[in-house]
């Protein structure tokens, strides 16, 4: 019944044409131009899916009014979009269709655009650069023919860029010389941006490094000003090649990272998938318009068909074929609709699962934030009180116990952060630092910190360090300490009446990099073969029959993740009741000049001779003591209040140079207190002191009017540095 109705409806549509819906030709042209302009605007904003949608609608409307010029422009715009998204095959197809319809209009402007775009697709996608140059030259011919100065300059720069790509720099420079001065002086931002980039490429390959970098900087600045992200990618590519050319891999890597990050935003999988679907839809729309054209032709010849029996028969045959085809198309559409229904149902299930996962992730984030804050707060007190003891009792300055206490507290702080942020480690969001350190000192600190575990289990703990290792290395000493500390703690815990040894051997030297193999060896209970494959998984604890060993099950998982940050891996050798050996190799830099520079830049004493008056807003009594001692130890004075309201009263009574503001306080938090301070017209710097992760509070801190954030615990030298800089800025302002 449904099929019969559908066929009847199709026959009615094909045979019954009326003139009841008349369209205004001029209005249709205006709408097509609006759609093409919108596509260009969306393209410049890197909204390629939206640009494709507008171009596709312009194409449909152009077919509707049978205007070959607009059809050619629409195909040309669609080709540009696919070329930008690196689908050169589809881009060439659409450009060739544009050229087909352009030849029907014989408009020089259209030839100029299309030949220029064909040149770009063959050149920029490295399909056939010489062929691309030939297309550019055709485009230049038509640009000069219509005397379009802008297109002449753009096309000459395209030809120069293509010649540069095949190392024909002098041939390319011939096209730049005649326009360089005019472009740089009178051109708009986009054309000046392109000229600077080309001049930078030319300078790079003529050993004019400083000049090249000046041009690249100008191009990058202009790209940022007009928010031309797709061209900014080209600038980053040129900078990567520039720094590689001059043997600067670190700088090249910086711009490579920027290039990858921006490319992910502009050419996301969702956008590319949307473009793929758009291409299929355009092909369907083309076919639909062809059918509509056939129908229009048939309508015009209906009177003649009636006059000729043969023509009528032929027409009926054609219509039957069309009906059968449309019936087939209808069946396919119904099958697609059914598939879409099933896909929609699957998507709804995925959405529910996604929402549940997001809720669980949010709860986890809240838990991590709370635990981080609660652990950092007492650690601030431990580190601070340790520093106070060392300051007040100089005779204990060399005490290994206090040094071990301070090191353990700092290590515990870092370990807590890494455990709570293990997802960040896996997502490679932790960046290794480059600090100068003495390997013997670091391992000795670890040895002193775990001596009590060795004594408890009656173990002998020895350290063997290769004397060929340089005295000072450059690298992330804290991450290395965490790795060794975890492995040593495990070894001492699972060994009794035995021996634990830490060994460091210099294996090879490549340039300035010293590759050191570390081994942590014990004579403990060992690990069974079946357990060795899962020992580095998170939350895994191997079952022990004789004794209950405490632990989180995260230690070796963290070791594995941290070693991977050093581009290395952990190796395990173990035999039950014989012992276990963990080994890994890390390359550390040794550069005598760089080491001297880092040592000279270490700020030994950042206390200032200026007598600043600091207001400390802090509710925790221990933290009050620690913060006060730190400030007074730097020749500054401070006033301490317990909450935000007391801070407002103190500001009315006394003048201060800077405020240290806790965030999590009773009565009124630090953010609201800062807002009230700013409402009173007080502009002195406010520095947040918080145990929360900095990323969690930075947005709120800025909106509240805070000037900087210090995460507790912190080094006093860093606090002095921030205080001095903020007060200096305030006075300069």
N, C-alpha and C positions, 0 to 999 in steps of 0.2 A: 504493500500500500504506500509506504514512504517512497519507494523507488518510482512508482507510477506518478506520484505527485511531483517529485523532483524533475522527472523528464518533461512533464507537462509545463512546469514552470520554466525550464530551460528553453523549450520550444517557443513559449510565449515571449521570452526575452529576445530570442534570435529573430523572430518574425514580426514582432510588434514594436516598432520604433516610433517614438513620438518626439515632437519638438517642444514639449511642455517645460523642460528644464534648459533654458538658454543661459549661456555663460558669457560674461563680459571679457573679451579677449585681452583688453588692456589690464584689467584687474588680475587676470591669470599671470600675465608677464610680471606685474609688480610683485605678486606672491612668490613667483619663481626666483626673482632677484633677491627678495627678502630671505628666502630659504638658503640661497647660495652664500649670501653675506653672513648669515648666522653660522653656516658650516665653517666659513673662514675664521670667524671669531672663536668658535669652539675648538677648531684645530690649533689656533695660536695659544689657547689655554690648555692644550694637551688633553682635551675632552674628546678623544677620537671616536668613541662610540656615539656620542651626541652629534658630532660633525657628520658621521656616516649616515645617521638617521635623517638629518636635514638634507643632505645631498641626494639620498635615495628618494625622498619625497619630491625634491625639485625635478629629478629625472622622470618620476611618474607624471607630474604635472606637465612637463615638457612634451612627453609623448601624447598627453591628453590634448594639447593644442597643436601638435605636429610641427613644432618649431625646432629645426635642425640645429640652429645656433645654440639654443639653450640645452638641447640634448648633448651636444658636444661639450659645453661648459660643465654640465653635471657629471658626465663620464670623466672628464679631466680632473674635477675635484675629488671624485671617488678614488681615482688612481693615485692622487697625491697622498690621501689618507693611508692607503695600503702600502705605498712606498715608504712612508714614515714609520710604519709598523713592520718593516722588513719582510713584507710579503711581495717580493718583486715580481713573481709570476703573475699574480692577479693584477698588480699595478700595470704591467706591460699590456695585459689584455684590455683593461679599461682605457688606457691611453690610445691603443690602436682603434678601439671603438670610437673614441672621441675624434681621432683623426679622420675616420671614415665619414662621420657626419660633418666635420669641419670642411672637408672637400666639397660637400654639397653647397656650402655657403660661400666658400672661397674668400673668407675673411682673413686678412694678414695677421690681425691681432690673435686670432685663435691659433693660427699656425705657430706664431711666436711662443705662446704659452705651452702648447702641446709638445713641440720639438724640444723646448727647454726642459720639460718634465721627463721626456724620454731620455734626454742626455743624462739627467740626474739619476734615473733608475739604473741605467747601464754603468754609470760611473760610481755612484755611492755604494752600490751593492757589489762592486768589483766583478760584474758579469763580463763586460767588454769595454774597458776604459777608452780605447781609441774610437770605438763605435759611438760611445757617449760624447766624445769631443766633436765628432762629425755632426751629431744631432744638435749640439750647442751652437756650432757654426751656422747651421740652418736657422736656428732660432735668432742668432745675431743678424743674419741677413734680413729677416722680416722685421726685427726691432729697428734696424737702420732704415728700412723701407718706409715704416710708419713714423720714423723720427721720434721714437719714444726714448727719451734720454735715460729714464730710470731703468727700463728693461735693457738698454744697451749696456749700462754700467753693471747691472746684475749678471747679465749673460757673459760679459768679459771676465768678471770675477769667477764665474763657474768654469769657464775655459781654463783660466789660470790655475784654479784649484785642481782640475783634472790633470793638467800637465804636471803639477807638483806631485800628484799621486803616483806618476810613473817616472819620477825623478828627472823630468825635463824642466828644470827650474828657470833656465834662461828663456825658453820659449814661452813659458807661462808669464814670466815677468814682463814680456813685451806687451801683454794685454793689460797689465796693471799700470804701467808707466803713464799712459795717456789719461788715466782717470783718478790716480791716487790722490793728487792734491785736491781736486774738486770734491771727491767723496769725503775725505777727512775734514774738509772745511765746511762744506755745505750739505752733506748727506744727512739723512735722518739717523736715528739711533741704530736701527737694524742694519743698514748698509754700512755704517761706520764700524759696527761690531764685526761684520764679515771681513771688511778690509783689514782691520787690525789683526784678525786671526790669520789671514793669508800672509800679511807682512811678517807675522811671527814665525810662520812655517818657513818662509824664505830666509829669514835671519838665522833660524836654527840650523839650517843646512848650509849656511855660509859662515858658520863658526862665530856668529855675533850673539853670544849667549845673553848678555845683559839687555841688548836691544830687543831680542826675541821675547824675553820675559816681560819687558815693558808693554809690548804689543799684546801679549796674552792677557796681561792684567787689565788692559783697556777693554779687550773683548769680553772678559769675564764680568767686568763692572757694568758694561752696557747690557749684557745678557740678563744680569740680575735686576737692573733698573727697569727693563721692559718685561721682566718675568718670562723670558723666552727660554723655557726649560729644555726644549728639544735642541736648541743651538748650544745651550750651556753644556750639554753632553759632548758636542763636537769640540768645544773648548777644552774640556777635561781630557778627551782623547789626545788632542794635540799636546797638552802639558805632560801626559804620560810618556808619549813618544819623545818629547823634548828632554825630559830628565833622564830617560833611558839612553838617549843619544849622548848625553854628557856624563854618563856613569854615575847617576844619582838615584839608586834604587829605592831609598827610603822616601824621597819626595815623589818618585813615580808611584809608589804604593799608596801614598796619601791621596793622590788624585785618582788612582784606580779605585780606591774605596768610595770616593765621592761619586765616581762614574757609575759604579755598580748600584749604589744606593738610589741615585736619581733614576737609573734605568728601570729598577724594580717598580718605582712609583709610576713612571710614564707608561711602561709596557707591561703592566700586570697581566696575569693569566686571564683574569675576568674580562679585561678590555679586549684581549686578543680573541677570546672565545666569542665575545659579543660581535667582533668584526667578522669572524668566520660565519656566524649565523646571519649577519647582515649581507654577506656575499651571496648566500643561498637565497635569501629573500629577494635580493635585486634580480637574480636570474628568474625567479618566479614572476616578479613584477614585469620583467621584460616580456616574458611569454604572454602574460595577461594582456599587456598593451598590444602585442601583435595580434591576439585574438580580437581585441576591440577594433583594431584597424580593419581586419577582415570583415567584421560585422558592418562597419561603416561603408566599406566598398560594396558589400552585398545590398545594403539599404539603397545606395545610389542607383543600383542597377535593377531594382525590383520591377520597374515598368518594362524594361527590355526583356526581362526573364519571362514575363507574361506573354510577350509577342512571339516567343520562340519555344516550341515544345522541347526541342533538344536541350536548350539552355536550362529550361525548367527542370528537366530530368537530371542534367548534370548538377544543377544547384541542389536538388533533393539529395543526390548521392553525397555531395560535399557536406550537406547539413547532417546527414546520417553519420558520416564519419566523425564530424565534429561532436555530435551528440554522444557517440560511443567513446570518443576520447574524453569528453567532459565527464561521462559516467565513470570512466576509469579514474579520472582525477578525483572525482567525488569519493570513490571508494578509498583511494589513497589518503584523502583528507580525513575520512572517518577513522581509518586505521591510526593515523597520526594523533587524532583527538583522543583515541583510546590509550595510546602510548603516553600522551601528555597527562591524562588522568592518573595513570599509574605512577608517572614520574612525580606529579604533584603530591600524590599520597606519600611517596617515598621521601619527598622533600619535607613534608609536614612532620614526618617521623624524625628526620634529621634535625629539624628546627627544635623539636622538643628535647632531643638528646643534647643538642648544642646548648639550649637554655639551662638544662640540668648541669652540664659540665661547667658553664660559666658561673652558675650559682656556687658550685663546689669550689671553683677556683677563687671566687670572691671570698668565701669563708676561709679558705686557706691563706689568702693574702692578709685578711684581718688578723688571723691567728699569728702569722709570721710577724706582722707589724707589732702586735702586742708583746710577743715574746722578746723581740729585738729590743723594744723599749725597756722592758722589765729587767733584761740582763745587762744592758749597757749602763743603766743607772748605777747599780752597785759596783760595776767594774770601774766606773769613773772615780768612785770613792776609794777603791783599792789602789788604783794607780796613783791617785792624788795623794793619799795618805803615805804611800811609799816614798813619793817625791819629798813630802814634808819631812819625813824621818831623815832622809838623806841630806836635806838642807839644814836641818837643825842639829844633826849629829854628823859633822864632817868626818869624825873618826871612823864612821861606818861606811865611808864612801867606797872602800874596796871590799866590803863584805860580800862574799860570794852568795850568801843567803839572801840578802836584800836584792842583789842583782838578779838572782834566780827568781825571786818573788815578782820583781818588776817584769822580767822577761815572760814569766808564766802568765801573768795577768794580761800582758799585751798579746801573747800567743792565744790565750783563751778568748780574748775579744775577737781576734781575727778568725779563729776557728768557729766561734759562735756565728759570726757573720757568714762564713762560708757554708756552714751546715744549714743555716736558715735560708740561705740563698743558693742552694745547690742547683736549682733550676737555672739561675743566672749563669752558673759555671757551664752547664750543659749547653746553654744558648750562646756561649762564648761572649758574654757581656762583661766579663772581667778582663781588664787589660793589664798585662804585666808591666811592672815599673823597672826603670833602669837606675839602680842605686849602686854606689861603690861599697864593697864590703870585704871583710877578711874571712875567708872560709874557716880557718882554724878557730877564730873567735866565735863564730856562729855555732859551730858544732860543740865547742866547749860550753857555751851557754846552755845548749840542749842537754849536755851531759850533767851539768850542775842541777838542772831542773828535774831530771828523772833519777837522781842519785838515790832518793828515798825509795823508789820502786826497786832498784837494784839491791839495796840493802835488805829490803823486806823479803825478797825471794832468794837472798844469799847468792846473787849473781855477780860475776866479774864483768865490768863494762869497760871496754877498751876502744880507743880511737886510733886509726892508722891513716895518716894523710900524706900523700905523695909530696916530697919536697920540691918536685919540679913544677908544682902548681904555683902560679904567680901569687905574690902576697895580696894584691888587691885585684878583685874581679868586679865586673859591672853586670848587674842583673837584678832580678827580683828576689832579694834575700829572704823576705818574709814568707813567700810561697815555698821556697826551698826549705826553710825551717819547718814549715807546716808538714811537708812531705816526710822529712826525716823524723820529726817528732812523732808523727803517727806510727811510722814503721818501728821506731825504737820502743815506743810505749807498748805496742803489740808484742814485740820480741821479748821484752822484760816481763810482761804479764804472763806469757805462755812458756816461760823458762824458769826452772827452779834448780838451784845448786849447779848452775851452768855458766855459760859465757855468751855475752852479746858483743858483737864487734861492728863498728861503723868504719867503712873503708872508702877512701876517695883517691882514685888513680887517674892521672892525666893520660888519656888514650891517644889523642892526636891534636894537632894545631893546624887550623886552616885560616890563613890570613891573621886576623886579630882575634879569632874565636878559638877558645880552648875547650875541647870536649872532654868532660870529666865523667868517669863512670863511678857511681855511688853504689855501695853494697851495704845492706844491713843483714848481718848473719847471726843466727842464734843456734844453740844446741838444745832447743826445747822439744816439745811433744810432736811437732810436725803437723802436716796437713795431709789428709787422705787424698788419693788420686781423684776419687769421684767428687770431692769437694773443691778441688782446685779450679774447676771451670767456673764456679759461681762465687768465688771468694771476693771478687771486686764488685759484685752487685750491691745496690743500696739495700739497707736494712737486713742484710744476710749475716747470721751468726751461726758458726758451725757448732753443732751439739757436742758438749763435753760430758763424758760419763762420770769422771771422778770428782770434778769440782765445778761450781757455778762461777763462770767468768762474766763480770758485768761489762756493759758497753752498749752503744747505740746501734752498732752494725753499719755505721756510716764511714768509719775511719778509712778503710781501704778503698771505698767508693770515691771518697774525696781525694785520696792519693792518686788514684787512676785519672780522675778528672784534671787535677792540677798538673800532673806530669804531661798530659796531652796538651795543656796550654803552652808547655815548653817544646812542643813538636816532638815528643818522645813517647815511650811506652814502658810500662813496668813488666819485668820478667820475674817469674817465680820458679824456684827449685826447692822441692821439699820432699822429705821422707819421714814417715811416722817413726817416732822415738829416736830420730837421728838429728833432725833440725831443719831449719828453713832459711833460705837466702832470697831476699828481694833485691833486684838490681835495676838501674835505669841510668841513662846517659843524657847529660844536658850540656849544651854549649854556652859558655859565658864569655863575654868580651873582655879582652885585656888590651887596653890602649893607654900607654903611659901618659901621653899628653891629655887625653880625655879624663883620665883619673885625676891628674893634677887640677884640671879645670873644675871637676865636680867637688874635689876637696876644698878648693878655694871658694866655691860658691856655698859651702855649708855655713849656715849662720849659727856661729857658736853662741853668741850672746845677742839676742834681739831686744833686750830690755832697753827702754828709751830713757833719755835724760830728762824728758819732759814730764812734769808732774801733772798727769791727767787725773781728773776726778771721775770715777766710774760708778754708775748705779747698777747694782746687781739685783735682779728680781728672780728669786729662787726659793721654793718652799721646802726643799729637802735639806735638813740640818747638816748632814755630812757633806753634801755638795757645797753648801754655803762655806764651810770651813776650808774645803779644798780650793774653791774659786778665790776666796779672799786671800789665801796664802799665796796663790799664784800671782795675783795682781799686786799685792804688797811687796812681793819679792822682786818686782820690776820697777820699783821706785814710783809706783802710782798709788793713789788713795782710792778707797771704795766705800760705798754705803750699801748695806744689804737690807732688803725688805722681803717679806714673806709672800706677798701676793700683788696682783695688779693694782688694786685700789690703793694700797699703801705706796706703790710706785707713783701714782698720780699725785698723792699728797706730797711726797718727797720732791717731786718736780716743781710743785708750787712754792716750796720753801727754799730750794737750793738749786744752783746751776751745776750741770754736769756736762762733761765732754762727750760721753758715750754711755749707752745702756746695753747691758747683757741681759737678755730676756729669756727665761725658761718658757716653754710652750705649754706643757701639761701641768696646770696649777689649779687648785681649788678656787671657788668663788668666781673667777674670771680668767680665761686662758690667755696665753701670750699674744695671740692674734688680735683678740678684741681689745686687749690693753694697748697694743700698738696703735690700733685705729683711734682709740680715744686720745692717745698722745698726739697723733697727727691732727685730729680735730681741734686740739688746743693751739695749733699753729707751731708746735715744737718740731724743729727739723733736725735735731742732733741724731747721729747714726744710732740705729737699733740693730744689734746682732743677736740672732736667735741661738740660744744654747739648748740643744735638744738631744734626746737619746733615740728619736725616730730616725729612720733612713731619710737621707737628704731628698731623694726623689719624691718621697711621699708628701713633703711639706713645702717644697720650693714654690709651688704655684700659690698656695695660701699665704706664704710669707711675703711674696712680692706684692700680692693684692692688698695685704694689710699695711704695707708701707715699710717693711723691714729691709735693711740694706745688705745683709749677708747672713749665712747660716754656718754654725760650727756644730759638728756632731760629736757628742760625748761618748767615750773619752777622747781627748785631743792632746797634742803636744803643746806645752806652754809657748814654745817659740812660734808656733803657727798662730796662736791666739794673739800674741804681741804684734805679729806681723799684720794681722787683719785689723786690730785696733788702731795701729799707727796709720795704716793706709786709709781707713775710713775717716778718721779725724782729719787727716791731711786733705782728703777730698772735700770734706765739709767746709774746712777753712778756705780752701781754694775757691769753692763755689760761692 
